[in-house]
Amino acid sequence: MGQFVFKLPDVGEGTAEAEIVAWHVRVGDMVAEDAPLVDVMTDKATVEMTAPVSGRIVSIQGEPGDMAAVGSAIAVFETEAEAAADRASPDAQADLKVRAPNGAPSEPKPRIKVPAGAMAPGTAPAPKPPAPAPSQAVARPSAREPAVRETALREMGPSQAPPAVRARAQKLGVDLAQLRGTGPEGRITHEDLDRVLVPMAGVRSGAGALAQKNGIEPVKVIGLRRKIAEKMQDAKRRIPHFAYVEECDLTELEDLRAHLNATKRNEQPKLTLLPFLMRALVLSLPDFPQINARFDDEQGVVYRHEAVDIGIATQTDGGLIVPVVRHAEARDVWNCATEVSRLAAAVRANNAGKDELSGSTITITSLGALGGIVTTPVINHPEVAIIGVNKLVERPMVKNGQIVVRKMMNLSSSFDHRVVDGYDAAAFIQRVKGMLEHPAALFIER
């Protein structure tokens, strides 16, 4: 037997380090070559690394949330001597590849990991190794037997648990070494975790349901959540925001939207307010080129774009992600709706590529029915403007001297005051408002 040191390879992002997001193995596990090893994140994309050799994990370096330098050792394998000798040379590390979830070699393509276990399009899950016979459950594989991953059935001990239980325990901050499992072979189950986290049924304090609670749950800010936090902090530190809020009467637009949805073809998507707002931005921005821009404040250069690439802030299980609708100026409302739906599904299913998650020139953010009355959205740096959609409500309004019920909605927008003057921001939003309130203007080319 020999040892093989796995060093963090260059994942093709041009960065010198990556954040460790999650380990798929623990010390003592037997893993097969190409089995999932560790997830690392660079620039808001998570990449799954696979095991370069078969063997037993001797040690791992770094906890979730720690940064690891490219080329640094992050795992040590105990493997067959010949295999270790063959791969121990410096050139061997150059052959390591980032592998797709199905274990096949591929070019490094970062993936946003939103729901756990999501697969890229066209790939199939890796086949699971057959479960060992009961008599072999705790036996170590011999040198002649194929090396398989033994994360669920390890040597007997109080901390053994299936991968799903380990992942949950790690997220909750529970030390499995302190628990004794009640499952088969002494394995720790989800029920064992529940007994630690939730009082057992029928157990109540003397004060009943009004008992004091003193629990504190530490939640480490790592992975996508940390990237979001860093980006928001950087945007607020670097950009002098100013907000502008205006109400819009969308009664006529809502009537038009309902009519179009009632008469659409089966293959056409259902229209929300978003495609109409995108169309209003496209028609308004040519007269306000300083708003459809990206500001390189380190170089002191504002890049004004002809193309309108609209970022759509999208909530996922992992946090807020902003996919980009490219060339919105060349799309009608139906095409905008189709692309928004496709991108939202991609980021929520872990299939969005890096080119779909960067390069926007202006962003729209909306909380839908939770949109409230006013928001102060944070600009998506290095852009210079973000348009916030608030809740649509019916309100009494005075129109032509009469009190009437109208469908009203506020637009809450933020601008970079280094690049956009207050007058220009107000004039721009008034132009957008006029188009939304007279929706026929959205279909007239200027």
Secondary structure, DSSP 8 states (H G I E B T S, - for coil): -EEEEEE----SSS-SEEEEEEES--TT-EE-TTSEEEEEEETTEEEEEE-SS-EEEEEE---TT-EEETT-EEEEEEE-HHHHHHH-SHHHHHT---B-TTS-B-----B---STT---TT-----------GGGTT----TTS-----SSS-SS-TT---HHHHHHHHHHT--GGG----SGGG---HHHHHHHHS--TT---TTGGG------------HHHHHHHHHHHHHHHH--EEEEEEEEE-HHHHHHHHHHHHH--TTS----HHHHHHHHHHHHGGG-TTTSEEEETTTTEEEE-SS--EEE-EEETTEEE--EETTGGG--HHHHHHHHHHHHHHHHTT---GGGSS--SEEEEE-GGG--S-------TTBSEEEEE---EEEEEEETTEEEEEEEEEEEEEEETTTS-HHHHHHHHHHHHHHHHSGGGGG---
